[in-house]
Every structure is written in C-alpha cells, then in structure tokens.
Amino acid sequence: MSENKSFWAKLKSWIDGDEVIINADEYISTRERKDKVIGENMLGEKHAPAEKLRANSTLYRVLSVGITVCFIVVMLGVVMDLPMFGDPGSITNNEVAARYLEKGIEETGAINFVAGMILDYRAFDTFGESNVLFMAVVAVLMLLQRDKKNVSAVEDKEMAEDEVFDGQDSKIILQKGAKVLAPIVILYGIYVVLNGHLSPGGGFSGGSIIGAGLILFSAANGHKKMQTFFTVKTLTKISVACLLTYCGCKSYSFFTGANHVGWEIPKGTPGDLLSSGFILPLNICVGLVVACTMYGFYALFTKGEI
Amino acid sequence: MPVREIIAAICIIIGLLVFLCGTYGVFRLKYVMNKMHAAALGDTMGLFMVVLGLIIMSSNIFVIAKFILIILFFWLTSPIATHMLAKVELLTNKDAEERMKDK
C-alpha cells in the first residue's frame, strides 16, 4: 500500500512538473551539499556540463546541418512525386473535383459545399484544427493564469493601477454602444454557425464573431461581470464537451466505414435548416470551441484570468 | 434609366475620393490623433457615399435594407472605436496636447 502511494505521489509530482521529492526532510538536508559539489566542479573546470557542451558544439552543428539536409532531400523527393501544379491530367484536378461537384450535395446534404468538404470528407482535418485551438488556449492558460504560484509584486501593483483607472473613467459611450451591439453581434454569430451548411460561413467564422461579441461585452461591462457566467471552468467544460461530441460523431462515421455505409443519420432535404446529417452539430461544436478560444486569449492576455 | 446610373456613379466617385483623402491622410499625418481623424473620414462619409450610390442602383427593397444596416453598423462602431483609441492615447501620453499642436 505504501509503495502504491509513493508511486502515485511520484506520478502526481511528475505531472505537475516538479522534481520528484518524496522524503522532503532528507532532501533539504542533503541539498546544500549537492550545490557545493556542483560549485566545486565548476571551479575545477573539470567534467562541467557547460564545458562538455562546448566541446561538442562542432558535432552539434554538423549534425543539425546533416539532419536538415536529410529532411530537405526527403521532402523534395516527395514533391518530385507529386503531380505538377495545374496539370490537367492529374487526378486531383479532374476526377476529385468533378466527383465533389457532382455528388457533393447528394453525399453530404450540404448546400454550402465548403462546409460539406471540411466537415464531411475532411472532418478529421477539422478535428485536428479544433484540437490545436484548444491546446493553444490551454498552453496560454498554463503560462499566463494568475494563481497562487504565479504572482509578483510588480504585477499586483500594475493590476491595482489598472483597476483604479477602470473605476475612474466611466466608459459610458462604450457601454451604451455595447448594450446595442453585443447582443446583435452574438446573434449574428449564432446565425452564421447554424447556417454553416446552407450559406457561406460555418463554425470557424461564426465562432470568431461570437468571440468578438463576448470581447465587446467584457471590454464594456468589466471583467467582473463577465465572470458571473463565464469562468475557466465554463471554458474547459464547453471546449472539452464540444471536442468529445465531435470525436464521438466522427468515430461513429469512421466506425461505419467512413463511407456512410450503414449510415442511419437522416440527411433530410438539402436546403432545410435541419439537414445534412452531422454537419450542423459539428459546426456548432467548432463554433463554440473557436468562441471560447478567442475570448480566452483576450481575457488571459489582458487580466491574466478568465 | 441612364440618369439614375449617372447619379449613382457620381455618388460612388465622391465616396472613393473621400476614401482617397482618408488614406492619404493616414500616411501624411504624423501623430496618432491626426491619423485617426483621417481614417474616420473614410468610415463615415466615404462609406456613406459609396453605399448611397449602391442604394440608388438597387431595386430590391431587402437589398436596400441591408445597405442601410451596413451604414448604421459602421456609424455606430467606428466613432466608438475611435473614441476609445483617443481616450487611451490621452490617458497614457503625457504630452499629447503638445503633439497635437505641431501636426
């Protein structure tokens, strides 16, 4: 049992990025000695890590050039095998495009064919893009969020000054403008997301419009008011739920052969709002992830917390 | 019919000239306040004249409604954005008034 516990403690501290320290008292008593040992080595100019690195610098340079050349050769070799750009005989330029145009509406059910392309034929690619957005906001959250471990006196002073400024000027013009504009902007964003399969637009553009509306609201009414309904927890929940939904929908699609064999999701009449199978829910998922990411970046870079 | 097109063309050309003045001013003027003034010309007067020309040309009532919405949106957002930029500049730049005097 005790071994188990120590294993989980090790794992937890490893995930947290700390040094693995189980017996803290022992570590503290031996730590200074270790520091001294390193210092002696540096003075003695023997076996010092920096010296070793410097001695190998020529090797590193040669290796880096070699690896780069290898990659260039491989990539150029692949490019040589690709069909010429604009070659009328290549498959991508006639058969693929022709099939998309002829059978696109029948196969995907989307009038806006770009949505049919990115959320049906190439849905896996779009899934990766949404994941990239989520990972970017998680990375920024890790680096910039102001919590117990990430505080400094200078930053606190600056934040206090900012709050004094915010309290002093009343921003009444911006507030009146945002009162009229923010709901309209967000509503328009929702319209663009929901009509992604019928008209130009879709998850990415609609999501960024919703994000812009949220930023406008936050800039006008203050960060505190935004936190009443949108916090880090909300962002994490929405993003993870959307990505999981996307993953589930597309897994079903791939499980059934990725060719809509045994496809039981009704496609509806092309042109209706509720049509084209999974494209509408996938658009909503992508739109929510993009909106959360946009607002998350804004909040983290200005205030350091969502 | 040609009279309508000529009026529309005159409106659009006036709007484009205003845009030209605004763009020239953005590069010609040195201080941010003056630059903002030049840029705001295009967003208000220039856009209005261009869209007015398009309204004269169009016959569908829904298209005209959309054009009017475009004008309303720009006339609502552009002054607010300019006002916020000017406010930040005044709050952060101590010698803003000195800079405004000598172009």
Interface residues (C-beta under 8 A of the other chain):
Chain A: F165 D169 I173 L174 G177 V180 L181
Chain B: L76 T77 I80 H83 M84 K87 L91
